[in-house]
Amino acid sequence: MNPTKFWNSIAEIKNANKARGHFWFSDDTMRFFRSKIHGEVIGGKYFVHSIQYGDDHPRQYKFSWVNQDASIGTDQRTWPSVREVKYYLNDVVAAKEPVAREGNQ
């Protein structure tokens, strides 16, 4: 049995994601979605980020998780603030609840 990988930092995740040929953190992807990473890793695999689809749209706060192969899964729900996403994730981590997998990159 392969133990679950726990990630220590966003930098570690970015490096692993790129090394595996994934593009979630590439400059082009981050620029296209106007993505921002908010804070560090939560619970060894989750992180909070936001996207914005143009100046006329509000920033959307979301969370993603890192899979064993360093691909990124993203929950499609949005929250109105970083704080609210972090509250939700802290509850998930505390309860050790699985998060629905919506997609990988």
JOBEL-V820365 format. One record per residue. N is the residue number from 0. RES is the residue in three letters. BURIAL is I if it has 9 or more other C-alpha atoms within 8 Angstrom, else O. Layout:
{{N;RES;BURIAL} {N;RES;BURIAL}}
This chain:
{{0;MET;O} {1;ASN;O} {2;PRO;O} {3;THR;O} {4;LYS;O} {5;PHE;O} {6;TRP;I} {7;ASN;O} {8;SER;O} {9;ILE;I} {10;ALA;O} {11;GLU;I} {12;ILE;I} {13;LYS;I} {14;ASN;O} {15;ALA;I} {16;ASN;I} {17;LYS;I} {18;ALA;O} {19;ARG;O} {20;GLY;O} {21;HIS;I} {22;PHE;I} {23;TRP;I} {24;PHE;I} {25;SER;O} {26;ASP;O} {27;ASP;O} {28;THR;I} {29;MET;I} {30;ARG;O} {31;PHE;O} {32;PHE;I} {33;ARG;I} {34;SER;I} {35;LYS;O} {36;ILE;O} {37;HIS;I} {38;GLY;O} {39;GLU;O} {40;VAL;I} {41;ILE;I} {42;GLY;O} {43;GLY;I} {44;LYS;I} {45;TYR;I} {46;PHE;I} {47;VAL;I} {48;HIS;I} {49;SER;I} {50;ILE;I} {51;GLN;I} {52;TYR;I} {53;GLY;O} {54;ASP;O} {55;ASP;O} {56;HIS;O} {57;PRO;O} {58;ARG;O} {59;GLN;I} {60;TYR;I} {61;LYS;I} {62;PHE;I} {63;SER;I} {64;TRP;I} {65;VAL;I} {66;ASN;I} {67;GLN;O} {68;ASP;O} {69;ALA;I} {70;SER;I} {71;ILE;I} {72;GLY;I} {73;THR;I} {74;ASP;I} {75;GLN;O} {76;ARG;O} {77;THR;O} {78;TRP;I} {79;PRO;O} {80;SER;O} {81;VAL;I} {82;ARG;O} {83;GLU;I} {84;VAL;I} {85;LYS;I} {86;TYR;O} {87;TYR;O} {88;LEU;I} {89;ASN;I} {90;ASP;O} {91;VAL;I} {92;VAL;I} {93;ALA;O} {94;ALA;O} {95;LYS;O} {96;GLU;O} {97;PRO;O} {98;VAL;O} {99;ALA;O} {100;ARG;O} {101;GLU;O} {102;GLY;O} {103;ASN;O} {104;GLN;O}}
